[in-house]
Amino acid sequence: MPANACTLLLIAITFISVVSFMPWPRSIQSARHHVRSDAAVPVELFVMSKCPDKVFCENVFSQVLDEVQVPVSLDVNYIAKANQSEEYQYECKHGPSECLGNIQELCFKHVYPDYHQWFEFDLCLNEKYESIGNGDGLAEDCAGQLGLSFARVKDCIESGKGVELLGESVKRTQSLGVEKSCTVYIDNRLRCIHDGTWKDCDGGYEVEDFVKSIEDAYQG
Ligand SMILES: *[C@@H]1O[C@H](CO)[C@@H](O)[C@H](O)[C@H]1NC(C)=O
């Protein structure tokens, strides 16, 4: 092989390695926009961890977050019902494994509060959403894929902190009277619901429509 072909190949390999190991391209992007982070627009999703509508909704908001040009404070809260006789002290529509899934996602968010980390974890779980909460295997794999330690997340899940976080999350959901997964709030207002299909979405439900709502809220 001629020397300059080798050089090109080396440059290409180096480029691909660097790009594929860059952990958080979005955080670089958002750092540029975090000039007025105190005014970040709240975006909240209310979900059940094993619900297909949650998977759909979070995929849409993953694109929204990629496109939006203003700071966002993302949160995800959970729909469940307190019941002391249940395994995790809460009743979840898709069974106890969904309660564990909610707890895994909440504990991950607790340990890694930057949404560029915890939301990627949720999106990773979603790829095998039917296996969410069938033990910790999937959650550990996803933490590994993100290059983040699962140890403190596991401590949170097993210590009772997890159930406490679920309680706070459910309280937030119930305070707004939210019952459907997935319900979307933007700037503290009900914006849209995905329950089989999109419903109650004045302002539209395309990625660009959500981006516009967030950017309009930021402009005030
Ligand atoms: C609480 O859970 C138990 C066990 O699954 C069930 O039998 C009971 O009906 C539930 N209670 C309420 C108020 O839903």
The ligand as an SDF file (V2000), in Angstrom:
LIG
                    3D

 14 14  0  0  0  0  0  0  0  0999 V2000
  -53.4470   -4.0660   46.7930 C   0  0  0  0  0  0  0  0  0  0  0  0
  -52.7540   -5.1920   46.3020 O   0  0  0  0  0  0  0  0  0  0  0  0
  -53.3440   -6.4230   46.6770 C   0  0  0  0  0  0  0  0  0  0  0  0
  -52.3880   -7.5310   46.2500 C   0  0  0  0  0  0  0  0  0  0  0  0
  -52.0830   -7.4480   44.8650 O   0  0  0  0  0  0  0  0  0  0  0  0
  -54.7340   -6.5370   46.0600 C   0  0  0  0  0  0  0  0  0  0  0  0
  -55.3400   -7.7500   46.4180 O   0  0  0  0  0  0  0  0  0  0  0  0
  -55.5830   -5.3340   46.5370 C   0  0  0  0  0  0  0  0  0  0  0  0
  -56.8360   -5.3580   45.8880 O   0  0  0  0  0  0  0  0  0  0  0  0
  -54.8820   -4.0420   46.2580 C   0  0  0  0  0  0  0  0  0  0  0  0
  -55.5950   -2.9470   46.9180 N   0  0  0  0  0  0  0  0  0  0  0  0
  -56.0590   -1.8940   46.2660 C   0  0  0  0  0  0  0  0  0  0  0  0
  -56.7150   -0.8430   47.1050 C   0  0  0  0  0  0  0  0  0  0  0  0
  -55.9700   -1.7510   45.0510 O   0  0  0  0  0  0  0  0  0  0  0  0
  1  2  1  0
  1 10  1  0
  2  3  1  0
  3  4  1  0
  3  6  1  0
  4  5  1  0
  6  7  1  0
  6  8  1  0
  8  9  1  0
  8 10  1  0
 10 11  1  0
 11 12  1  0
 12 13  1  0
 12 14  2  0
M  END
$$$$
